[in-house]
Each structure stands twice: as C-alpha cells, then as structure tokens.
C-alpha cells in the first residue's frame, strides 16, 4: 500500500478557506493600526497645510496688498472656504491611502481581495468616527450658543422685571 500521490498542481488550485484569509487577531490589528495611522497622518497633513497657509498669507508683496483692497470681503471668504475645503479633501485622501496601505502590509494578507476589504473597512471606520466627532462638536457649539442666548434673555427679563417692580413700588410710595 502506497500513500496518496497528489500532484503539486492540484494542491496549488485548492481554495483557501475563509478562516485562513481573515484571522481575527490579524484583521483587528490591521484595522486598529490603519485607523490610528489615518488619524496621525491627517493631523500631520493638517498641521503642514495650516503652516503653509499662514506662510503664504504673510508672504504677500505690496502689489497684492493694494489689490486686496479692491476685493470684497465675501470673495475673500469664498476663496478661503474653497482652499480649506480642497486642502481637507486632499489631506484626508492621502492620509487614508497611506494608512490603509501600511495597515494591509502590516496584516501580511496574501489575497488582494482581503487587503482591499481591510482597506475599505479602515476608510469606513475613519469616516464614521469623523462624522461622529463633527456632529458632536457642532452639537456642542450649537448647545453653547443656545445656552448663551437663553441666559442673556433671562438676564434681560430679570432686568425688565426689576425695573417694572421698582416703578410699581415708587407709585405705591407716592400714593400713600
């Protein structure tokens, strides 16, 4: 009785089981590393962009300063808005690309499809966390504005009530 003779070409065509493609610890480590790298790269690129913007804003010559007087404030704000928006788009894209690339390389995935799934998961988690952080920040800002408005209104009502009360007391004193 001889052993099974299986040709190497037959073994090379054997499908890889999903358990070997997505090892839980490997997937989780790549995911955490990718999201952490994305936030770190985003912070780095944002700081570089702000520094470059400040340097460019201060580096104008006298001819551009005379031209700035003719520009309206609205067009200046519009230019700043477009520049910040485009810079944010570019920096987020670059940060996520390199973070996903490094995380997939860290995970040592054999299959390109596995690496693509991990990369897309990193993108999704990053954008969900950024949307949550943005909504929390905006909610906190709106809440503080509403709180300031209501406290100002309450102070105004308190002052008006005190003034009306003093006027009523003065009328009573005069009538007696």
Secondary structure, DSSP 8 states (H G I E B T S, - for coil): -------HHHHHTS---HHHHS-HHHHHHHHHHHHHHHHHHHHHHHHHHHHHHHHHHHT--HHHHHHHHHS-HHHHHHHHHHHHHHHHHHHHHHHHHHHHHHHHHHHT-SSHHHHHHHHHHHHHHHHHHHHHHHHHHHHHHHHHHHHHHHHHHHHHHHHHHHHHHHHHHHHHHHH-
